[in-house]
């Protein structure tokens, strides 16, 4: 059963966008000159299903956003005994439990990164169009997975791979700390992405369309530096590797998709989410039971670009 936003009631969709688009993406032929990516970057993206944008935001913005996450989680970066407070609320999407999700969505610092022109230009390069909307998404603060924070990592899709034609979308994560194999972070399976259509033909009809059988395919970990943005195709199997280090991994999820200015249901919800500081709807987004976004923080101020990325102002294209 599909909900009013176009995805299943128990599917991990984000209702700040429709999660469906008629645009092609894997085989786009560029018409707009590259702004951030190089031709080599774009070729890598099309072949592997992901690409890294170096120096997407400055270190000052990285530091400020990281400080917000520590504050919001009521943890002290210099006191590891504070890192193991219980989750504020269990996630119905079970693989996300103890993965460090931060239920903060509309803080000014998160919006500052979303409306950063370099991040916007990177997504223009990916979609080859300028009229985009940014997803309203959260962040991540994942301490070492010990002391009762059991988390073994996962690989999944956020898109339904049983659909015909296959869904078209992108996702993104901004690193707010350096990541290594030990700290954990983004992992993916590019070989399955490249072979997906053939792989689907070999699968049983009753398979889980959100969790792949990885037999014969290798999971790859992608190291990142603080301030780098990783963009991936929604058909790339991906997930989070557990943190086995002595430090904390921090990140913010940012993505952009073609704007749907005629979709009044989603547009109205997006503006309400920004104005009232509310999280996306759905079982993957439990929200903050303390309601700190409403009681401790003000409505984010948007730049001219930010207003267009939200939908308050039309792109007029």
N, C-alpha and C positions, 0 to 999 in steps of 0.2 A: 504493500500500500504506500502511495506517495503522499507526502504532506503538501501544504500550499506552496512550499518553496521548490518543489520538484524532485525531492529525494526521499528515500524510504524513511519511515519513522525510526528505525533502528540502524540507519546508515550514518557514517561519520561525516555528514555534510555540514557546512557552515552556511547558515541562512543569511549571512551578510552579502552573499552573492548567490546566483542561481545554481552554480556548480555544473552548468551545462552551457555550451556555446556551440554555434554552428561553424565557428572559425576553424580553419586548419592550422596546425602549428608545427608538426614534425617535419613537414616538407615545404615550409614557407620559403618563397623566393623573395629576397629583400627588395623593397622599393624605397624605403626611408634610409638615408645614410646612417651608418653606425655612430652612436653617441658615446657608448661606454665599452661595449664588446668589440673585439677585433674579428676579422673574418675567420681566423683560426679558432677563436672562442666559440663562434657561432657554429662552426663545423663540429667542434667537440660536443656542443650542446645537442645538435641534431643526432649525433651518433650514439652518445652515451646517456642522454636524457637528463643531464644536469650540467651546470656550469658555475664557477665561482667568480664573483666580482670582487676584485681586490680594493681595499680602502673605500668601501661603500659609504661609511660614515667616519667622522674624525674621532680620535681617542677621547676627546672631551665629552662627546655625546655617548660614547660607549661607557665611560666612567659614570656619568650621570644616570644612565638607564640602569646600570648594574646596581647603583646605590638605591634606586627606587625598588628594585626587586628584593634586595635584602630587607629594606624597611617594610615592604608589603608582606613578606613572609615572616616577619618578626624574628629574624635571625641576625646574628652578629658575624660578619666575615672573619673576625679575629678570635672568635670563641667557638670551636668546633662542637662543644657540648650543646650549643643552641641549634645545631643543624638538624636535629632529629626529633623535632616536634611532630606529632601525628598530623596527617593530612587534615585540612579543615573540613573536607567533605569527600567521601568516596566517589570515584568516577564510575559511572555505569559502563563505560568503555574500559573493561577491566585491564587491558594491557597498559593503560596510561597510569594506573595506580602506582605510586612511588617512583614515577618517572620525573617528578619535579615540576609539574605544570603549575604555573602561577596564574590564578584566576583574576587577572587584571587586564582590562581591554581598552580603556579609553583615556588613560592618563596622558597628560600633556607630553611627557617624555616619549611615550610610545608613538604618539602622533607626530612628534618632531622627526622621528626616524622615518615614518611612513611618508611624510611630505618632503623628505630630503630629495632634491632634484636629481642627484646621482642615482639614487635607488629607482626613482621614476624612470629616468632615461634608460636604465638597464632593462626594465620591463618593456619599454617602447621598442628596444632592440629585439627582444624576444618575440613580441606579438606583431611587430611591424605596423603598429598603429598607435596614435597618441591619446585617443579617448578611452581612458582606463578608469576603473574603480579599484580602490585598495580594499583588501579584506580586513574585517575587524576581528582581530585574533589576539592571542595571549602571549605569554612569555614562559621561560623555563629557568628554574634554579634547581639543579640536581646535585645534591651532596653525594659523597661516596656512598655506594649502596651497601650499607652495613648497619649494625645496631637496630635491627628490626625493619629497616627500609629495604625489604626484599624486592629486587627488580632484576630480571635476567636479560632484559632487552627484547626487542621484537622486530619483525619485518611485516609490513602490511601495505595495502593500498587504501587511500581515503576515497577512491573512486570505485564504482561498481564495474568490474571487468566482465560481467556477464552481459552487458548491454551491447546492442548492435544498432548503429555503429558504436565503437568504443568511445567513452567520454573524452572530451578535450579540455584540459585545464592545466594550470601550473600552480606550484606552491613555492614557498621560500622561507629561509631561516637566516637571521642575522646573528653572527657570533658575537657575544659580549665578553667572551674569554677565549683564550687559546684552547684548542682541543687536540688531544692525542689519543692513541689507542687505549691508554690507561684511563684518561678522563671520560672516555665515551663521548657520544654525540651522534652525528648523522652517519648512518650506514645505509647501503643500497645494493641493488643487484642489477648492474647495467647489462650483463649478459642475458638475463631474462627479459629485460626491457627490449633489447634488440630482437629477441626471438619470440615475443609475446604472442603474436597471431598464430604461429605454428604451435606454440605451447598450449594455447587454448584448445586447439583441435584435438590434442591428445588427452585432455582432462575429462573426468566424468561429469555428467550434466549436473549432479548434485553438489559439486564442489562449492566451497566458500568463496564468493567472488571478491572478498576483501583480504583473504589470507592465502598466499601462494604456497604451493608445494615446491620447495627449493631443491629437490633432489636433482643433482647434476649441475647446479648453478652455484657460483661462488659469491658470498656476501663480501662487499668491499667497504672498508671504513674510509671516510673522507676527512682528513685533518684540515682544520681551519685556524686562522688567526683572528683575534678580536678585531672587529670592524669589517670583516668580510661578509658578503651576502652570498648564499648558495640558493640558486633557483633550480627547481626540478620539475620535470613533466609528471603529471598526476599518474601516468601509467608506469612510472618507474617504481618497482617495489622498494620500499624504504622503511626506515624506522630509527630507533634510538638504541645505541649500544650502552650497556650498563657502565657505571662509573666505578672503576677499581682503583682509583688513585687516592691521594691524600688531600685533594683540592676539589673545588666546586665548578661545575660547568654551568654557564649562563648563556641564554639566547633569547631572541625575540622572533616570533613568526610573522613574516610579512610577505604578502603576495598581491599581485594586481592582475585583473582580468578585463576583458572588454566591457565597457560601461553599457548598462541596459536602462537608459533613461526613461523608456516607455513602460518599464515594469514598476508600476506604482507600489505594489505590495512590498517589494524588496527595498525600493527607494525610501518609502516612508519608514520602514523598519530601521534602515541604516541611519537616517537622521535622528530617529528616536534613540537609538543606541548611543550615538555621540552625545546628544543633548542630555539624556538621563543617565548616562554611564551604565548601561546594562549589557550583559554578555549575550552571545549568540544563543539561540534556542537549540535544543537537541541533547541527546544523551551523552555526547562527548564533551559537553560544556557544563559542569556542575555549578559554576558560579561561586562567589565568595559569600558564605553565610553571614559574615560580619558586615557586609555591605559598605566596606570602606570607600569604594569608589564614589558612592553617593554621599557619604558623610564626612570624609576627610579631604577629598580632592575636588577641585573646581572643574567645570567644563573646559575642555581643551580649546585653545585658540588656534584657528586654522589660517594658514596662508592662502593666497589666491589659488595656488596649486592644490593645497589641501582641501579647499572647498569643492574643487572639481573632482578630486579623487574620492571624496565622500559622496557627492551628488547634489549638494546644496546649490552649486552653480553648474550650469550646463556647459558642456564642452563646445557646443555650437558648431560642431563639425558636420 
